[in-house]
Amino acid sequence: MDITEASETCNRLLAELESAVITDREFLETVLLGVLGRGHVLLEDVPGTGKTLTARSLAAALGLSFSRIQFTPDLLPADVTGTHIYNERDRSFEFSEGPIFANVVLADEINRAPPKTQSALLEAMEETQVTVNDDTYDLPEPFFVIATQNPIEMEGTFELPEAQVDRFAVKTEMGYPDEDGEIELLRRRQSREDRSPAVEAVLDAESVTSLRTVPERVRVEEDVMAYMAAITRATREHRNVEVGVSPRGTQRLFEISRAHATLVGREYVTPDDIKRVARPVLAHRLILTPDAKVDGVPKHSIVDRVLDDVPVPTV
């Protein structure tokens, strides 16, 4: 699959998703960029906006297996990864796979589970494998996590560890649909009997794996790489930031920028690609100073300020 074919495939995927999910195309593009860039996606928004529908529809459009894990305060790591069960017939223990063994895993309301259970995802997200009782099991290929959390509910929730937040390639918000979108939502619901819309498969597992290799062939010139590094380094020096973007975050900016170039059918990355993806890739990685938290400084505003201050190379 070449870059032109990959771009056309991505646009077919987006069109199929738009047939089911009422939202801005930019939001769907951001989610798809996370998948295309071989990363994971964190969706933060109020209940009822369509986060679960987005994840389920994306899995269906990609032709991949889907698993939903409802995170709760009493969820145990074994409930996610699986456990060994004694087989009385063979008098041996055999491994029973947990819901993490799927191509697309929806970690619903991930911040409701305690840190011990949240950490069960760390190895899976970083190394595409899980370890149970010293035995390591490979996860299906392709594999990616779409996690959701509610930003307004604090009781009974646990803040995600910074190490886990850093493993999400992108974080984005769905937002409410506009008036026309909400009316269209009602119109679609009226014309079908099922509560959830159906999505047709555009790809299969083999095609998705092939699609995710295409950004590797996108060129990134030295001055553009230097621009990326300058942006992430500038976040570490900002007066409102206690801990800036990590080197892992710099790599994710590189990968998602290449994914965006692929999406638009271009063989090289431009500063505009970087600016388009900087917010969803970098903002959630920032740890603000106590004063900035008290003042309610938005993380995305810091990314915007850095983009304004760092000189843009000429391409």
N, C-alpha and C positions, 0 to 999 in steps of 0.2 A: 504494500500500500504506500503510495507516494503522498506528498504533502497536499496536493490538490484533491486527491481522493479522500484523504483524511478530513479536510475542510468540508467537503460535500457531505461526508458521513456525519460529521458533527452537526451540521445544519439540519439534516434529516432527523437526527436524535432530538434536537431542540424543538423542531416542528411537532414531533410526536409528543414531547413533554407538554408543549403549549396546548395540545388538544385535551389534556387532562388537568393541568395545574394552572389556575388563574393567578398570574404574578408577572412581574417585570421580566423581560427576556434577559436583562443583565444578571439577575439573580440566578436564573437557570444556567447561564453561561459560566458564572463563578463556580457553581456546583460541578459542572462538567469539566471545568479547568482543573479542579482538584482531582478528579478521576483520571483525566488525560495526563496530568503531571505525576501520576503514580503516588498520590497522596491520599489523605483522609480529610473529611469535611466536618466542621462543627457548625450547626445551625442554632442560633439563639434568637428566640422570638416568643411572643405570648402564645397561649394555647389557641387552637382553632384556625391558624393561618394556613395550614396545609403542609407542615414539615414532614409528617409521616407519609402523606400522599406523595410528596416529592420523592422521598427515598424509595417507596414501593414502585412508583411509576418509572423511576430511573432504572431500577433493577429489571423491570419488565421490558423496557425499551432496549436494554443492553442484552437481553436474553440470558440473564444470569440468575443463579439461585439466590434466594432472599431469606434472611432470618431477622426476626425482631426480638430484641432483649429488652424487657421492661425493667429498668433499674429501680430498685426499691431499697429502703434502709436495711432489710433483712436478707438481701441477695448476697450469696457467698461466691468466692472465686470459682469453686467447682461448678456452680450453676451456670457459669459462663464458659469455662474451658472444657468441662467434662470431668469424669471420674472413672476409677476402676471399679468394676462390679464383679463379684464372685460368681463364677459359673459352677453350679453344683454338679452338673453332668461331667465336665472336664476337670473339676477340682482345681480350677485356676482362675486368676483374675484377668478379665479382659476390659479393654478401654471402651467406654461409652462416650462418644463425641458429644460435646456441648453445642449450644446454638452458635458459637463462634465459628463453627465449620460450615461456612457458606461464603459465596462470592461477595455478596453485599450484606453487611451486617448493620442493622439500625440499632444503635445504642440509645434507646428512648429515655429521655429525662436522666441523662448520665449523672448529673450532679445530685441525684437522690440516693445513690449508693455510697457507702463509706469508702474512704481512700483505699483500704485493703482490696476491695472488689474492683475499684477503678483501676488499680495497678495491674489487675489481671489482663488488661488490654494492652499494657505497655509493650510487652514482648511481641504480642500479635501484630501491633501496629508498626513496630520498627523492623522486625525480622521475619514476619509472615510465618510464625510458628508459635506453638505453646509448649510449655514444659509442665508435666504433671507427674509427681513422684519420681523425679529424675529421668523420666522418659520424655523425649522431644517428638512432637508430631507436627508435620508440615500442614499448613492451611491450604485451601483450594487456591488455584491460580486462574484468573486474577482475584485479588482480595482487597477490599477497602471498607472502611468504617464510615458511616454517616451518623454522627452523634447529635442529639438535640438537648437543649436545656432551656428552662424558663427563667428569664432575667429578672422577673418581678417578684418571684416567690422565694422567700428566704427560710421560712420555717421548714424543718425536716430536710434540708439540703446541705450538701458538703461542697465547698469550693474545690474545683479541680486543681490538682497539684500542677505546679508550673511545668514540671517535666512532661506531664501528659498534654497540657495545652500546647506546648512547643512541638508536639508530634502531629498536630493537625496542620496540614498544608495551607488550608484556607479556613477562615471563619467569616460567616456572612449572616445577614438578617433578611427575612422574607418580607416583612412589612405587610400592612393591610392593602388589599386591592383598592383601586380608585372606584368611583361610583359606577362607571361603565363596566368595570371588571366584576363588581359585586352583582350587578344586574345580570351580566352574562353567566355568572355562577348559578344564579337562580334559574335562568333560562335553560341551562344545560341539565340541571337537576330535574326540571319539569319534564324534559323529553326522554328520560330513561327511568327504568324501574330500579336498577341497582343504585345503592347509596354511593358507591365509588365508581368513577369512570374507568373504562378498560383502556389499556395501552397495548399496542401491537409491538412485537419484537422487531427491532431494526437490525440487530447484530446477534452474534452468539459468542460463547466464551473464547473461542479461537480468534474470532475477528476483533474482539475487545483487546486481547493480548497484542495482536498485530497493531491495532490503532495506538496503543500506549507506547509503542516503540518509535513511532513517527517523530515525536519531538526531539528524539536523540539526534536526528539528522538536521535540525535547525541550527544555523550558524550564529555564533555570538562573537562579535569582534572584541578585541582587547579593550578598546576604550569604553565599550558598553559594559563589559565585565567590571571595569574600574568604576563606572558609574554606579553599578549595583553595590559594590563594596563600600563606596563613599556614602551611599544612602544608609546602609545598615550601621556603619561606623558612626554616622552622625546621630543616630538614635541613642547611642551609648553616651553621648556628650550633652544631650539636651538637658536643660536645667530641671525639667519636670519629670525626668526619667531616672529611676534608681537602678534598674537593670534593663539594658537595651536589647536589641535583637541579637540572638546567638549566632554562631557560625552555621548551625543547622538552618536557622532562618534565612541566612544569606543564600544557602544552597537551594532552599525552597523557592526563594524569589527567582533564582536562575531557572529552576525547573518549570515554574508556573508561567514565567515570561515566555519560555520556549513553547509551552502549551498554547498560550494565547496567540503566538505567531502562527502556530499550526491551525488554530481555529479559524483565523482570517485568511489562511492559504498563502502565507509568506514564508520564504525559506531562510529568513534571518530576523533577529530580534532588533527592535528599535526602542529608543527611550519611551515612546508612547505605549509600547507593550508593558514596560516596567511601571509606568505611571498608572496604567489601567488596573494592574493587579496588586499594587503596593499596599493599598488599604486592607483588603481581605487576607493578604499574606503576612503582613508585618504588625498590624495594630494589636492583635490579641497576644502578641509575644512580649509586649512592653509591660514592665512593672513600674508603676508610678511612685513618686515620692509621697510621703504622708501628706504634705501640704497640697500636692496636686490632687490627691484623692479627696481631701476635705473641700477643695475648691471645685470639685466636679469637673476637672479637665478631661474632655473626651480624648481617648487614645488616638482616634482617627485624625483629630486635629493636629496632633504632634506629627503624624506621618505626613499630613498635608504641608505643614510648615517645613519639614525636612526636604520635601520635594521642591518647595519654592526656593530653599536656600542652596541646595547642591547644584553646581553648574551642570548644564545638560550638554553632553558631547554632540558634535555635529556628525551626522551619519550621511 
